[in-house]
C-alpha cells in the first residue's frame, strides 16, 4: 500500500522553465514529458502514477504545492 504523504516516488506536475507544463518523477533531473496545458500533464501523470502505484503532486505556476492525490 502506498503512503499518500510520501512524495519520494511521486510524479510532479510543474511549470516547465521553457513554457508549458512538465511531468517529473521525484528527484529526477529531467522531465518525463512536456505538455502545452496543465490538464494534459495531469492526465498523463495520473496514468503513470496509477501504473507505478504512487501519487501525483500538482504545483502552481509559482512552484508552490497545489494538491497531492
N, C-alpha and C positions, 0 to 999 in steps of 0.2 A: 504494500500500500504506500502511496506517495504522500509525503507530508507537504501540504499545500503552502506551508510557511517557509519551506526550504527552496530558495531560489538558485541553488548551486547547479541544478540540472535543467533549469527553466529556459524557455525561449523568450527573448525580449523583443518587443515591437518598439522601435525607437526611430527618431528622425535620422535620416542619413545626412552626413555632412555636405554632400553634393546635391541635396534636394531629394524629395520623396521620403519614403519610409523603408526601413530595413528590418529583417528578422535575423537575430543573432542568438547563438547559444551562449549561456552564461560563461563568462571568462574568455570567450573567443575573441580573436583579434579582427577577424573578417566576418562580414555578413554572409549568411547562407544565401539570401536572396534580397533583391531590392525591388520596391514597388512604387508606383505613382501615387497610390492612395493608402491611407491608413487602414481602411476597410479591407482592401486586398491583402495587406500584410497580416492583419489579424486573422483572416480566414486561413491563410497558409500556416501561420504559427499554430493555430488551434489544431489543424490536421497533423502537423509534425509532432506537437506535444502529446496529442492523444496516442499516436503510434508509439511514442517513446515512453509513455506512462509518466509524463511530467506536466508542468503547468506553464501558463503564459503570463508574462508580466508586461503590461502596457505602460508606455511612458508618454507624457505630454510633449509638445514641441519644445518646452523648456527643459526637458530631461527628467522632470520630477515623475515619480511613480503615480500612475493614474489608477490602476487596478490590477490585482492579481486574480487569476482564475485558472 
